[in-house]
Amino acid sequence: MNIEAEKFRNYLVVRVKDDLNFDTNIVELRQVIEDSLEHEKNFAISLTKNSFLSSMTIGTILQCYGMIHERGGKMAFIHPNEGDSDLLETLSFTCIIETYRSEEEFFKVNM
């Protein structure tokens, strides 16, 4: 998986450059977050428009959220596709994880 991380104010924006789907190994995403927890508190995961949040992906994201929340941090999703947005809302993730339609919206809100 191709992942890029950039510091923005009090967030580490983690851009997943490849589509998340059933075949994608998401261990790398978890590793980036785990490795960064020593220095970072808040994370925003920027997805591609073709990403698909499988049950394995959701499980890993919940584990990451737990690690972040345990340290008093926050997690956000940036531009999940429409299906993933609906899924996140159905699972009530949107109550605990902020969701933004675009990086521009995320940057504007977090200025």
MOPAC internal coordinates of N, CA, C and O (Angstrom, degrees):
PM7 1SCF
backbone

  N    0.0000 0     0.00 0     0.00 0    0    0    0
  C    1.4489 1     0.00 0     0.00 0    1    0    0
  C    1.5130 1   107.89 1     0.00 0    2    1    0
  O    1.2310 1   120.47 1   -38.08 1    3    2    1
  N    1.2611 1   116.71 1   141.92 1    3    2    1
  C    1.4483 1   122.91 1   179.01 1    5    3    2
  C    1.5254 1   108.27 1   -98.83 1    6    5    3
  O    1.2310 1   120.31 1   -64.75 1    7    6    5
  N    1.3285 1   117.01 1   115.25 1    7    6    5
  C    1.4627 1   122.12 1  -177.54 1    9    7    6
  C    1.5170 1   109.19 1  -125.96 1   10    9    7
  O    1.2310 1   121.65 1   -41.10 1   11   10    9
  N    1.3129 1   114.45 1   138.90 1   11   10    9
  C    1.4602 1   121.93 1   178.44 1   13   11   10
  C    1.5265 1   107.17 1  -126.79 1   14   13   11
  O    1.2310 1   119.85 1   -43.13 1   15   14   13
  N    1.3167 1   117.89 1   136.87 1   15   14   13
  C    1.4618 1   121.43 1   179.58 1   17   15   14
  C    1.5225 1   109.70 1  -123.07 1   18   17   15
  O    1.2310 1   121.36 1   -41.30 1   19   18   17
  N    1.3228 1   115.00 1   138.70 1   19   18   17
  C    1.4658 1   121.13 1  -178.91 1   21   19   18
  C    1.5196 1   108.64 1  -140.46 1   22   21   19
  O    1.2310 1   120.63 1   -46.23 1   23   22   21
  N    1.3129 1   116.39 1   133.77 1   23   22   21
  C    1.4588 1   121.84 1   177.97 1   25   23   22
  C    1.5260 1   108.84 1   -78.29 1   26   25   23
  O    1.2310 1   120.50 1   -49.46 1   27   26   25
  N    1.3327 1   116.64 1   130.54 1   27   26   25
  C    1.4585 1   122.55 1   173.60 1   29   27   26
  C    1.5100 1   107.61 1  -136.45 1   30   29   27
  O    1.2310 1   120.99 1   -68.64 1   31   30   29
  N    1.3202 1   115.70 1   111.36 1   31   30   29
  C    1.4564 1   122.61 1  -176.18 1   33   31   30
  C    1.5204 1   109.86 1    49.65 1   34   33   31
  O    1.2310 1   119.89 1    60.55 1   35   34   33
  N    1.3310 1   117.81 1  -119.45 1   35   34   33
  C    1.4651 1   119.04 1  -177.83 1   37   35   34
  C    1.5304 1   112.49 1   -99.99 1   38   37   35
  O    1.2310 1   120.11 1  -159.26 1   39   38   37
  N    1.3295 1   117.39 1    20.74 1   39   38   37
  C    1.4651 1   122.73 1   177.81 1   41   39   38
  C    1.5268 1   110.51 1  -120.12 1   42   41   39
  O    1.2310 1   121.29 1   -30.84 1   43   42   41
  N    1.3237 1   115.13 1   149.16 1   43   42   41
  C    1.4500 1   120.83 1   164.78 1   45   43   42
  C    1.5224 1   105.25 1  -102.79 1   46   45   43
  O    1.2310 1   120.56 1   -65.01 1   47   46   45
  N    1.3247 1   116.53 1   114.99 1   47   46   45
  C    1.4579 1   121.63 1   178.87 1   49   47   46
  C    1.5222 1   107.11 1   -87.33 1   50   49   47
  O    1.2310 1   120.90 1   -63.03 1   51   50   49
  N    1.3299 1   115.89 1   116.97 1   51   50   49
  C    1.4566 1   122.55 1  -178.39 1   53   51   50
  C    1.5174 1   107.45 1  -105.01 1   54   53   51
  O    1.2310 1   121.01 1   -71.39 1   55   54   53
  N    1.3318 1   115.67 1   108.61 1   55   54   53
  C    1.4714 1   120.59 1  -178.18 1   57   55   54
  C    1.5226 1   109.54 1   -94.42 1   58   57   55
  O    1.2310 1   121.20 1   -61.56 1   59   58   57
  N    1.3142 1   115.31 1   118.44 1   59   58   57
  C    1.4574 1   121.46 1   176.16 1   61   59   58
  C    1.5239 1   105.85 1   -88.37 1   62   61   59
  O    1.2310 1   120.38 1   -71.39 1   63   62   61
  N    1.3211 1   116.89 1   108.61 1   63   62   61
  C    1.4599 1   121.73 1  -173.90 1   65   63   62
  C    1.5265 1   113.30 1   -80.13 1   66   65   63
  O    1.2310 1   120.04 1   153.40 1   67   66   65
  N    1.3344 1   117.52 1   -26.60 1   67   66   65
  C    1.4586 1   121.66 1   176.82 1   69   67   66
  C    1.5199 1   108.19 1   -97.36 1   70   69   67
  O    1.2310 1   120.58 1   -26.75 1   71   70   69
  N    1.3110 1   116.49 1   153.25 1   71   70   69
  C    1.4496 1   120.57 1   178.69 1   73   71   70
  C    1.5222 1   110.55 1   -66.92 1   74   73   71
  O    1.2310 1   120.51 1   -46.97 1   75   74   73
  N    1.3231 1   116.63 1   133.03 1   75   74   73
  C    1.4598 1   120.18 1   171.09 1   77   75   74
  C    1.5190 1   107.12 1   -79.75 1   78   77   75
  O    1.2310 1   120.13 1   -49.37 1   79   78   77
  N    1.3114 1   117.35 1   130.63 1   79   78   77
  C    1.4565 1   121.43 1   177.78 1   81   79   78
  C    1.5171 1   108.99 1  -156.88 1   82   81   79
  O    1.2310 1   120.15 1     9.36 1   83   82   81
  N    1.3257 1   117.32 1  -170.64 1   83   82   81
  C    1.4669 1   120.92 1  -177.39 1   85   83   82
  C    1.5210 1   112.76 1   -59.00 1   86   85   83
  O    1.2310 1   119.78 1   147.34 1   87   86   85
  N    1.3199 1   118.03 1   -32.66 1   87   86   85
  C    1.4568 1   121.48 1  -173.66 1   89   87   86
  C    1.5309 1   113.84 1   -89.85 1   90   89   87
  O    1.2310 1   120.26 1   168.36 1   91   90   89
  N    1.2937 1   117.12 1   -11.64 1   91   90   89
  C    1.4517 1   120.35 1  -174.44 1   93   91   90
  C    1.5276 1   111.22 1   -80.32 1   94   93   91
  O    1.2310 1   120.85 1   -48.21 1   95   94   93
  N    1.3096 1   115.97 1   131.79 1   95   94   93
  C    1.4489 1   121.54 1   176.03 1   97   95   94
  C    1.5207 1   107.91 1   -81.91 1   98   97   95
  O    1.2310 1   120.23 1   -66.88 1   99   98   97
  N    1.3153 1   117.16 1   113.12 1   99   98   97
  C    1.4616 1   120.51 1  -175.31 1  101   99   98
  C    1.5289 1   113.22 1   -93.71 1  102  101   99
  O    1.2310 1   121.23 1  -170.02 1  103  102  101
  N    1.3231 1   115.24 1     9.98 1  103  102  101
  C    1.4634 1   119.72 1   177.94 1  105  103  102
  C    1.5297 1   110.11 1   -59.99 1  106  105  103
  O    1.2310 1   120.38 1   143.96 1  107  106  105
  N    1.3258 1   116.87 1   -36.04 1  107  106  105
  C    1.4640 1   120.42 1  -179.35 1  109  107  106
  C    1.5257 1   111.47 1   -63.30 1  110  109  107
  O    1.2310 1   120.22 1   139.44 1  111  110  109
  N    1.3296 1   117.19 1   -40.56 1  111  110  109
  C    1.4680 1   120.61 1   177.93 1  113  111  110
  C    1.5275 1   109.79 1   -60.95 1  114  113  111
  O    1.2310 1   120.58 1   132.62 1  115  114  113
  N    1.3103 1   116.49 1   -47.38 1  115  114  113
  C    1.4679 1   120.51 1   178.57 1  117  115  114
  C    1.5241 1   110.56 1   -60.87 1  118  117  115
  O    1.2310 1   120.27 1   138.78 1  119  118  117
  N    1.3282 1   117.09 1   -41.22 1  119  118  117
  C    1.4644 1   121.19 1  -178.63 1  121  119  118
  C    1.5277 1   111.36 1   -63.58 1  122  121  119
  O    1.2310 1   120.26 1   138.62 1  123  122  121
  N    1.3230 1   117.11 1   -41.38 1  123  122  121
  C    1.4702 1   120.60 1   178.04 1  125  123  122
  C    1.5257 1   109.77 1   -60.04 1  126  125  123
  O    1.2310 1   120.63 1   135.30 1  127  126  125
  N    1.3252 1   116.40 1   -44.70 1  127  126  125
  C    1.4642 1   120.09 1  -179.88 1  129  127  126
  C    1.5255 1   110.30 1   -66.20 1  130  129  127
  O    1.2310 1   120.03 1   132.32 1  131  130  129
  N    1.3284 1   117.56 1   -47.68 1  131  130  129
  C    1.4673 1   120.36 1   179.40 1  133  131  130
  C    1.5244 1   111.49 1   -58.26 1  134  133  131
  O    1.2310 1   120.52 1   135.22 1  135  134  133
  N    1.3187 1   116.61 1   -44.78 1  135  134  133
  C    1.4623 1   120.81 1  -179.07 1  137  135  134
  C    1.5223 1   112.23 1   -65.62 1  138  137  135
  O    1.2310 1   120.45 1   151.10 1  139  138  137
  N    1.3200 1   116.74 1   -28.90 1  139  138  137
  C    1.4652 1   121.23 1  -176.51 1  141  139  138
  C    1.5201 1   113.35 1   -88.96 1  142  141  139
  O    1.2310 1   119.91 1   165.07 1  143  142  141
  N    1.3258 1   117.78 1   -14.93 1  143  142  141
  C    1.4647 1   120.92 1  -176.31 1  145  143  142
  C    1.5202 1   113.29 1   -60.90 1  146  145  143
  O    1.2310 1   120.29 1   154.93 1  147  146  145
  N    1.2995 1   117.04 1   -25.07 1  147  146  145
  C    1.4543 1   119.96 1   179.39 1  149  147  146
  C    1.5339 1   111.39 1   -65.99 1  150  149  147
  O    1.2310 1   120.89 1   148.66 1  151  150  149
  N    1.3454 1   115.90 1   -31.34 1  151  150  149
  C    1.4646 1   120.64 1  -175.66 1  153  151  150
  C    1.5200 1   113.67 1  -113.95 1  154  153  151
  O    1.2310 1   119.95 1   161.99 1  155  154  153
  N    1.3141 1   117.70 1   -18.01 1  155  154  153
  C    1.4620 1   121.82 1  -175.41 1  157  155  154
  C    1.5232 1   110.57 1  -119.39 1  158  157  155
  O    1.2310 1   121.01 1   -27.56 1  159  158  157
  N    1.3222 1   115.68 1   152.44 1  159  158  157
  C    1.4554 1   120.98 1  -179.00 1  161  159  158
  C    1.5285 1   111.60 1  -114.10 1  162  161  159
  O    1.2310 1   120.27 1   139.79 1  163  162  161
  N    1.3335 1   117.10 1   -40.21 1  163  162  161
  C    1.4624 1   122.55 1  -174.92 1  165  163  162
  C    1.5238 1   110.47 1  -115.28 1  166  165  163
  O    1.2310 1   121.26 1   -39.68 1  167  166  165
  N    1.3316 1   115.19 1   140.32 1  167  166  165
  C    1.4617 1   121.12 1  -176.21 1  169  167  166
  C    1.5252 1   110.38 1  -130.77 1  170  169  167
  O    1.2310 1   120.71 1   -40.49 1  171  170  169
  N    1.3185 1   116.25 1   139.51 1  171  170  169
  C    1.4657 1   122.92 1   172.24 1  173  171  170
  C    1.5260 1   106.54 1  -121.72 1  174  173  171
  O    1.2310 1   120.75 1   -57.70 1  175  174  173
  N    1.3232 1   116.18 1   122.30 1  175  174  173
  C    1.4622 1   121.18 1  -178.91 1  177  175  174
  C    1.5168 1   108.12 1  -100.17 1  178  177  175
  O    1.2310 1   121.21 1   -65.37 1  179  178  177
  N    1.3231 1   115.29 1   114.63 1  179  178  177
  C    1.4562 1   122.48 1  -178.71 1  181  179  178
  C    1.5293 1   109.01 1   -96.14 1  182  181  179
  O    1.2310 1   120.75 1   -62.29 1  183  182  181
  N    1.3222 1   116.17 1   117.71 1  183  182  181
  C    1.4590 1   122.70 1  -176.18 1  185  183  182
  C    1.5270 1   111.11 1   -98.02 1  186  185  183
  O    1.2310 1   120.63 1   -13.92 1  187  186  185
  N    1.3217 1   116.41 1   166.08 1  187  186  185
  C    1.4616 1   120.45 1   173.31 1  189  187  186
  C    1.5184 1   108.47 1   -91.01 1  190  189  187
  O    1.2310 1   120.56 1   -16.63 1  191  190  189
  N    1.3301 1   116.54 1   163.37 1  191  190  189
  C    1.4688 1   120.14 1  -178.06 1  193  191  190
  C    1.5266 1   112.10 1   -67.76 1  194  193  191
  O    1.2310 1   119.79 1   161.42 1  195  194  193
  N    1.3260 1   118.00 1   -18.58 1  195  194  193
  C    1.4592 1   121.46 1  -179.40 1  197  195  194
  C    1.5236 1   113.65 1  -101.61 1  198  197  195
  O    1.2310 1   120.36 1  -172.76 1  199  198  197
  N    1.3220 1   116.91 1     7.24 1  199  198  197
  C    1.4616 1   119.55 1   179.18 1  201  199  198
  C    1.5214 1   109.90 1   -67.61 1  202  201  199
  O    1.2310 1   121.32 1   -29.11 1  203  202  201
  N    1.3180 1   115.08 1   150.89 1  203  202  201
  C    1.4602 1   121.77 1   177.62 1  205  203  202
  C    1.5099 1   107.31 1  -133.91 1  206  205  203
  O    1.2310 1   120.25 1   -58.52 1  207  206  205
  N    1.3225 1   117.14 1   121.48 1  207  206  205
  C    1.4505 1   121.05 1  -178.42 1  209  207  206
  C    1.5208 1   109.89 1   -84.45 1  210  209  207
  O    1.2310 1   120.93 1   -81.02 1  211  210  209
  N    1.3216 1   115.83 1    98.98 1  211  210  209
  C    1.4671 1   121.37 1   177.70 1  213  211  210
  C    1.5292 1   109.01 1   -78.47 1  214  213  211
  O    1.2310 1   120.42 1    -7.55 1  215  214  213
  N    1.3209 1   116.79 1   172.45 1  215  214  213
  C    1.4617 1   120.52 1   178.82 1  217  215  214
  C    1.5326 1   110.52 1   -62.35 1  218  217  215
  O    1.2310 1   119.89 1   143.64 1  219  218  217
  N    1.3278 1   117.82 1   -36.36 1  219  218  217
  C    1.4638 1   121.19 1   177.80 1  221  219  218
  C    1.5326 1   110.44 1   -65.95 1  222  221  219
  O    1.2310 1   120.38 1   137.95 1  223  222  221
  N    1.3080 1   116.89 1   -42.05 1  223  222  221
  C    1.4618 1   121.44 1   178.40 1  225  223  222
  C    1.5210 1   110.37 1   -63.51 1  226  225  223
  O    1.2310 1   120.71 1   135.24 1  227  226  225
  N    1.3233 1   116.25 1   -44.76 1  227  226  225
  C    1.4673 1   120.52 1   179.91 1  229  227  226
  C    1.5227 1   110.21 1   -62.62 1  230  229  227
  O    1.2310 1   120.31 1   138.69 1  231  230  229
  N    1.3273 1   117.02 1   -41.31 1  231  230  229
  C    1.4631 1   120.14 1   177.40 1  233  231  230
  C    1.5137 1   112.20 1   -60.09 1  234  233  231
  O    1.2310 1   120.53 1   136.60 1  235  234  233
  N    1.3271 1   116.59 1   -43.40 1  235  234  233
  C    1.4640 1   120.86 1   179.14 1  237  235  234
  C    1.5242 1   110.73 1   -66.54 1  238  237  235
  O    1.2310 1   120.50 1   139.40 1  239  238  237
  N    1.3217 1   116.65 1   -40.60 1  239  238  237
  C    1.4687 1   120.22 1   178.66 1  241  239  238
  C    1.5270 1   110.18 1   -63.64 1  242  241  239
  O    1.2310 1   119.98 1   140.57 1  243  242  241
  N    1.3229 1   117.64 1   -39.43 1  243  242  241
  C    1.4661 1   120.51 1   176.94 1  245  243  242
  C    1.5256 1   111.30 1   -63.35 1  246  245  243
  O    1.2310 1   120.36 1   140.59 1  247  246  245
  N    1.3318 1   116.91 1   -39.41 1  247  246  245
  C    1.4580 1   120.15 1   176.92 1  249  247  246
  C    1.5244 1   110.30 1   -62.70 1  250  249  247
  O    1.2310 1   120.70 1   136.10 1  251  250  249
  N    1.3248 1   116.27 1   -43.90 1  251  250  249
  C    1.4727 1   120.73 1   178.46 1  253  251  250
  C    1.5243 1   110.44 1   -63.36 1  254  253  251
  O    1.2310 1   120.76 1   136.12 1  255  254  253
  N    1.3344 1   116.16 1   -43.88 1  255  254  253
  C    1.4639 1   119.96 1   178.22 1  257  255  254
  C    1.5343 1   109.84 1   -58.11 1  258  257  255
  O    1.2310 1   120.42 1   136.80 1  259  258  257
  N    1.3237 1   116.80 1   -43.20 1  259  258  257
  C    1.4606 1   120.40 1   179.33 1  261  259  258
  C    1.5133 1   112.26 1   -59.69 1  262  261  259
  O    1.2310 1   120.33 1   135.97 1  263  262  261
  N    1.3368 1   116.98 1   -44.03 1  263  262  261
  C    1.4642 1   120.98 1   179.06 1  265  263  262
  C    1.5297 1   110.88 1   -63.93 1  266  265  263
  O    1.2310 1   120.79 1   137.87 1  267  266  265
  N    1.3220 1   116.10 1   -42.13 1  267  266  265
  C    1.4708 1   121.36 1  -178.92 1  269  267  266
  C    1.5300 1   109.81 1   -67.68 1  270  269  267
  O    1.2310 1   120.48 1   131.36 1  271  270  269
  N    1.3195 1   116.68 1   -48.64 1  271  270  269
  C    1.4626 1   121.95 1  -178.15 1  273  271  270
  C    1.5350 1   110.93 1   -61.86 1  274  273  271
  O    1.2310 1   120.63 1   141.55 1  275  274  273
  N    1.3156 1   116.41 1   -38.45 1  275  274  273
  C    1.4669 1   122.17 1   178.90 1  277  275  274
  C    1.5245 1   111.59 1   -58.33 1  278  277  275
  O    1.2310 1   120.54 1   150.06 1  279  278  277
  N    1.3141 1   116.58 1   -29.94 1  279  278  277
  C    1.4630 1   121.81 1  -179.87 1  281  279  278
  C    1.5262 1   112.16 1   -97.03 1  282  281  279
  O    1.2310 1   120.54 1  -168.82 1  283  282  281
  N    1.3441 1   116.58 1    11.18 1  283  282  281
  C    1.4602 1   120.72 1   177.10 1  285  283  282
  C    1.5186 1   114.38 1    81.36 1  286  285  283
  O    1.2310 1   120.26 1  -164.52 1  287  286  285
  N    1.3362 1   117.11 1    15.48 1  287  286  285
  C    1.4623 1   120.68 1  -178.14 1  289  287  286
  C    1.5129 1   113.62 1   -96.53 1  290  289  287
  O    1.2310 1   121.39 1    -0.28 1  291  290  289
  N    1.3261 1   114.94 1   179.72 1  291  290  289
  C    1.4614 1   122.82 1   179.69 1  293  291  290
  C    1.5192 1   109.64 1  -124.22 1  294  293  291
  O    1.2310 1   121.80 1   -22.23 1  295  294  293
  N    1.3307 1   114.15 1   157.77 1  295  294  293
  C    1.4580 1   120.82 1   175.25 1  297  295  294
  C    1.5224 1   107.90 1  -128.68 1  298  297  295
  O    1.2310 1   121.16 1   -34.53 1  299  298  297
  N    1.3319 1   115.38 1   145.47 1  299  298  297
  C    1.4673 1   121.29 1   176.58 1  301  299  298
  C    1.5258 1   109.09 1  -137.33 1  302  301  299
  O    1.2310 1   121.22 1   -28.12 1  303  302  301
  N    1.3360 1   115.27 1   151.88 1  303  302  301
  C    1.4637 1   122.07 1   171.71 1  305  303  302
  C    1.5169 1   107.78 1  -107.66 1  306  305  303
  O    1.2310 1   120.98 1   -39.52 1  307  306  305
  N    1.3236 1   115.74 1   140.48 1  307  306  305
  C    1.4625 1   120.86 1   175.74 1  309  307  306
  C    1.5156 1   108.19 1  -119.25 1  310  309  307
  O    1.2310 1   120.73 1   -47.44 1  311  310  309
  N    1.2716 1   116.22 1   132.56 1  311  310  309
  C    1.4682 1   131.31 1  -176.62 1  313  311  310
  C    1.5240 1   116.63 1    37.36 1  314  313  311
  O    1.2310 1   120.90 1  -120.04 1  315  314  313
  N    1.3520 1   115.89 1    59.96 1  315  314  313
  C    1.4680 1   116.30 1   167.59 1  317  315  314
  C    1.5239 1   108.07 1   -68.25 1  318  317  315
  O    1.2310 1   120.15 1   -31.97 1  319  318  317
  N    1.3238 1   117.32 1   148.03 1  319  318  317
  C    1.4676 1   118.80 1   179.40 1  321  319  318
  C    1.5257 1   109.54 1   -68.71 1  322  321  319
  O    1.2310 1   120.51 1    -7.22 1  323  322  321
  N    1.3214 1   116.63 1   172.78 1  323  322  321
  C    1.4674 1   121.39 1  -173.53 1  325  323  322
  C    1.5328 1   112.14 1   -58.85 1  326  325  323
  O    1.2310 1   120.40 1   136.26 1  327  326  325
  N    1.3301 1   116.84 1   -43.74 1  327  326  325
  C    1.4608 1   120.31 1   179.32 1  329  327  326
  C    1.5143 1   112.11 1   -63.22 1  330  329  327
  O    1.2310 1   120.70 1   137.39 1  331  330  329
  N    1.3312 1   116.28 1   -42.61 1  331  330  329
  C    1.4620 1   120.11 1   179.15 1  333  331  330
  C    1.5282 1   110.85 1   -68.54 1  334  333  331
  O    1.2310 1   120.10 1   143.21 1  335  334  333
  N    1.3255 1   117.42 1   -36.79 1  335  334  333
  C    1.4726 1   120.66 1   176.66 1  337  335  334
  C    1.5185 1   110.34 1   -60.14 1  338  337  335
  O    1.2310 1   120.87 1   135.21 1  339  338  337
  N    1.3411 1   115.95 1   -44.79 1  339  338  337
  C    1.4674 1   120.54 1   178.14 1  341  339  338
  C    1.5242 1   110.85 1   -61.86 1  342  341  339
  O    1.2310 1   120.64 1   136.79 1  343  342  341
  N    1.3325 1   116.38 1   -43.21 1  343  342  341
  C    1.4595 1   120.87 1   179.42 1  345  343  342
  C    1.5301 1   110.89 1   -63.09 1  346  345  343
  O    1.2310 1   120.33 1   134.61 1  347  346  345
  N    1.3286 1   116.98 1   -45.39 1  347  346  345
  C    1.4631 1   120.73 1   179.18 1  349  347  346
  C    1.5209 1   111.19 1   -60.45 1  350  349  347
  O    1.2310 1   120.74 1   141.63 1  351  350  349
  N    1.3230 1   116.19 1   -38.37 1  351  350  349
  C    1.4601 1   120.48 1   178.44 1  353  351  350
  C    1.5313 1   110.78 1   -69.81 1  354  353  351
  O    1.2310 1   120.05 1   136.25 1  355  354  353
  N    1.3177 1   117.51 1   -43.75 1  355  354  353
  C    1.4609 1   121.87 1   179.14 1  357  355  354
  C    1.5298 1   111.28 1   -60.03 1  358  357  355
  O    1.2310 1   120.65 1   139.84 1  359  358  357
  N    1.3214 1   116.36 1   -40.16 1  359  358  357
  C    1.4668 1   121.24 1  -179.84 1  361  359  358
  C    1.5337 1   112.75 1   -81.29 1  362  361  359
  O    1.2310 1   120.84 1  -178.51 1  363  362  361
  N    1.3371 1   116.01 1     1.49 1  363  362  361
  C    1.4724 1   123.55 1  -178.72 1  365  363  362
  C    1.5186 1   113.13 1    64.05 1  366  365  363
  O    1.2310 1   120.10 1  -158.47 1  367  366  365
  N    1.3282 1   117.41 1    21.53 1  367  366  365
  C    1.4705 1   120.78 1   174.81 1  369  367  366
  C    1.5207 1   110.73 1   -63.26 1  370  369  367
  O    1.2310 1   120.75 1   147.83 1  371  370  369
  N    1.3380 1   116.18 1   -32.17 1  371  370  369
  C    1.4625 1   119.35 1  -176.38 1  373  371  370
  C    1.5259 1   111.96 1   -66.45 1  374  373  371
  O    1.2310 1   120.17 1   166.92 1  375  374  373
  N    1.3353 1   117.28 1   -13.08 1  375  374  373
  C    1.4686 1   120.89 1   175.49 1  377  375  374
  C    1.5254 1   111.58 1   -77.74 1  378  377  375
  O    1.2310 1   120.72 1   154.88 1  379  378  377
  N    1.3461 1   116.23 1   -25.12 1  379  378  377
  C    1.4700 1   119.42 1  -176.83 1  381  379  378
  C    1.5254 1   113.33 1  -117.09 1  382  381  379
  O    1.2310 1   120.52 1   159.84 1  383  382  381
  N    1.3317 1   116.61 1   -20.16 1  383  382  381
  C    1.4616 1   121.22 1  -179.32 1  385  383  382
  C    1.5190 1   108.70 1  -122.45 1  386  385  383
  O    1.2310 1   120.59 1   -61.94 1  387  386  385
  N    1.3250 1   116.47 1   118.06 1  387  386  385
  C    1.4625 1   120.52 1   179.24 1  389  387  386
  C    1.5203 1   109.82 1   -63.45 1  390  389  387
  O    1.2310 1   120.75 1   -35.97 1  391  390  389
  N    1.3298 1   116.17 1   144.03 1  391  390  389
  C    1.4569 1   121.27 1  -179.40 1  393  391  390
  C    1.5184 1   108.99 1  -128.24 1  394  393  391
  O    1.2310 1   120.96 1   -46.73 1  395  394  393
  N    1.3342 1   115.76 1   133.27 1  395  394  393
  C    1.4657 1   122.28 1  -179.05 1  397  395  394
  C    1.5276 1   109.25 1  -124.64 1  398  397  395
  O    1.2310 1   120.43 1   -36.89 1  399  398  397
  N    1.3180 1   116.78 1   143.11 1  399  398  397
  C    1.4702 1   121.46 1  -179.36 1  401  399  398
  C    1.5169 1   113.21 1   -71.35 1  402  401  399
  O    1.2310 1   120.34 1   153.12 1  403  402  401
  N    1.3313 1   116.95 1   -26.88 1  403  402  401
  C    1.4655 1   120.41 1  -176.95 1  405  403  402
  C    1.5247 1   109.76 1  -153.32 1  406  405  403
  O    1.2310 1   121.13 1   -15.02 1  407  406  405
  N    1.3315 1   115.44 1   164.98 1  407  406  405
  C    1.4655 1   119.15 1   175.27 1  409  407  406
  C    1.5219 1   110.00 1   -65.58 1  410  409  407
  O    1.2310 1   120.32 1   145.29 1  411  410  409
  N    1.3254 1   116.99 1   -34.71 1  411  410  409
  C    1.4629 1   120.20 1   178.65 1  413  411  410
  C    1.5276 1   110.40 1   -59.79 1  414  413  411
  O    1.2310 1   120.28 1   135.48 1  415  414  413
  N    1.3474 1   117.08 1   -44.52 1  415  414  413
  C    1.4526 1   120.95 1   178.13 1  417  415  414
  C    1.5394 1   110.19 1   -63.05 1  418  417  415
  O    1.2310 1   120.48 1   135.47 1  419  418  417
  N    1.3214 1   116.69 1   -44.53 1  419  418  417
  C    1.4591 1   120.95 1   179.09 1  421  419  418
  C    1.5309 1   110.54 1   -59.05 1  422  421  419
  O    1.2310 1   120.23 1   131.61 1  423  422  421
  N    1.3312 1   117.16 1   -48.39 1  423  422  421
  C    1.4675 1   120.87 1  -179.08 1  425  423  422
  C    1.5188 1   111.30 1   -63.15 1  426  425  423
  O    1.2310 1   120.28 1   139.54 1  427  426  425
  N    1.3277 1   117.07 1   -40.46 1  427  426  425
  C    1.4637 1   121.34 1  -178.79 1  429  427  426
  C    1.5367 1   110.72 1   -64.47 1  430  429  427
  O    1.2310 1   120.62 1   134.03 1  431  430  429
  N    1.3232 1   116.42 1   -45.97 1  431  430  429
  C    1.4613 1   120.97 1  -178.30 1  433  431  430
  C    1.5241 1   111.34 1   -68.03 1  434  433  431
  O    1.2310 1   119.99 1   148.08 1  435  434  433
  N    1.3087 1   117.63 1   -31.92 1  435  434  433
  C    1.4613 1   122.21 1  -175.04 1  437  435  434
  C    1.5228 1   113.45 1  -101.64 1  438  437  435
  O    1.2310 1   119.95 1  -157.19 1  439  438  437
  N    1.2931 1   117.70 1    22.81 1  439  438  437
  C    1.4766 1   121.31 1   177.70 1  441  439  438
  C    1.4912 1   111.62 1   -67.86 1  442  441  439
  O    1.2310 1   120.10 1   180.00 1  443  442  441

